[in-house]
Structures are given as C-alpha cells and as structure tokens.
Amino acid sequence: MQVDKDDFGFAPKGLWLPETAVSKEVLVSARSVGYEFVPLRDSQVTNIPYGTCLDAKHNVCVVKTANNQEMAILLGNSGLSGFVSFQPWSTYNAEGFMAGRQQNEQKSGSNALMMMDLERFGHHQKGANDFLKRILEIQEGYGFSPINMRQVLEAKDWRREKTYVDVNDNTSWSCDHDLGRWTGQCGCDSPSESTRRIKQEFHENLTKMNEFINTSLDTRFPGWRSEFSNLFISFADDIFTGTNFGPSLDQMVKSAGGNEAKIKLYLAKIEVMVGMTSCGWFFGADDRPERSIPSSMIRGVKNLLPEFCI
C-alpha cells in the first residue's frame, strides 16, 4: 500500500493476492494496513447462506478476521472464470460475448462475476488484449458498467445487509489443497512423481536457505530489513528483468558502511525471494522451462554462501 501511495498518490481499497492465494493470517495483515477487500473465487469461501444471491450485482460478502475485523470479499464464479480463461474461442468476438452476457441477465436476472489474470489477454492468447479493449468500449451499450468498489463499500444498502462467510484457509484459485501445488504435496496440474519430488526439494531447500540468511542477518546486522527493503525496491526493475544490479548494490551497501558479508547475504536473500516467487514449481509437466528458475537460484545461494550446508 505504501508503494501505491509513493508511486501513484492514492491508497487502493483492495488487494489482489497473487493467484488469489489466501490465508486467514494474510487477511489479518492486509486489513491491519488499511485494505478493505480482496477478490477471491467462490471455491475459496464456505458457509454461504442458502439462497444468497452472489452474482455480479450482489457479489460482495464479508469475512471476520482473527482479530475480529471485517474484510470484504469480491467473489468470482469459478466455473465461468475458468471457462473464459482456458477456452480461447470464447474471447474471439467481443460483441457476441457481451450479447451472450446480456441475454443471460435478461433470462435469469443475474450474471456471475468473471475473474481471470490480465496476462490471459495478450500474453497467453495473442490478440485477446484487443478483445478486452473492445469489451470496455461497448459494455455500456449492453447494460454493463465497471464495478466501483469504493461506492460498493460505502453503500448504505450493502452495509445494512451483509452476507458473512468463512475463508478456506491456504487456498488459491489454482489449488485448494493447502497450496500444495507449490510444495509438491498435491496433484494439481497432474505432476509426475519425479516432478513432485523436485518441487518438494525446491521448497525445502529455499525455506532452509531463507531461515539461514535471516538468522545470519539478524545476528550480524540487526535492523537490516529496512535497508534491504529500500534496496530491493530500488533494484526491482533490474531484478525482474535479469539485469546485472550486483555492482550497483555493492556500491550502495558499502557507501552506507556495509561490508562484503552483508552484500553476499543481501544477494543471497534476493536469490531466495526470486526462487520462492517464480513460476518454477507452478506447472506440472516434466519439461517446463520455468523449473530452471528456482534451480538456478539455489545454485546461486550455494555459490554466495559456501558455509551453508543443506
């Protein structure tokens, strides 16, 4: 949220969690810093009261966090969202798509809310970005308009009649099994036993490395997190584009009184973070090239910190 304030001058009401991966602990943290809603899929909540209408017009429900605060949930329909995400032909014709949604609303009186990654439009399907652009241009002609969550959260009618639900802990829109897709503990995307074993090793190794690095920094350089956070933000573009930022980081740390040991720990910390947050263990097929990311990050940490032994 602070980054949005610094970069754009406003604080967003909502937080889109990566892969909508949610835990009750995350909701507490998000609410404590000022976020008021998160988008989730319907498969990630439970105890929806029987007969409750959670369509695109009435799709905001509420969960009580562990510290008894309220977090609103913008709820998406899993079936329809998945259909649009994985059926390329469904996004060939914007006019036809909107006409279908209009007919559905006229027939049933409601419309399910669709939620999908923006990368679906133009990255996973070339040209689908033009489809999305056209949707935004013509939607009002079919009786649709963008959801303004600020208005929804402030509406008196919604505040008077809230629908309370529970969140399925440690779920995402791509894995309902305690997020086991990232640790090799479940069969999402049908991984082979070999791939599951590799995922488990990645997760275990990176977790141990992260604990070792954090403990080393806490012991040798107390208060390091503030400096590291600022450095990470400064070099974020270089980190995520593969640009060599090492010499610049070296210079900045040394100019602030740091030494080689601190620099190596910072670089190793970045390697672990990239390995942990990559797509390297998301897909199940044996030949996925993304798996080289956590693998190379683990090698990088070993080279930087030869004293670390798994």
Buried (B, 14 or more C-beta within 10 A) or exposed (E): EEEEEEEEEEEBBBBBBEBBBBBBEBBBEBBEEEBBBBBBBBBBBEEBEEEEEBBBBBBBBBBBBEEEBEBBBBBBBBEBBBEBBEEBEBBEEBEEBBEEBBEBBEEEEBBBBBBBBEEBBBEEBEEBBEBBEBBEEBBEEBEBEEBEBEEBBEEEEBEEEEBEBEBBBBBBBBBBBBBBBBBBBBEBBEBEEEBBEBBBBBBEBBEBBBEBBBEBBEEEBEEBEEBBEEBBBBBEEBBEEEEEBEEBBBEBBEEEEBEEEBBBBBBBBBBBBBBBEBEBBBBBEEEBEEBEBBBBBBEBBBEBBEEBEE
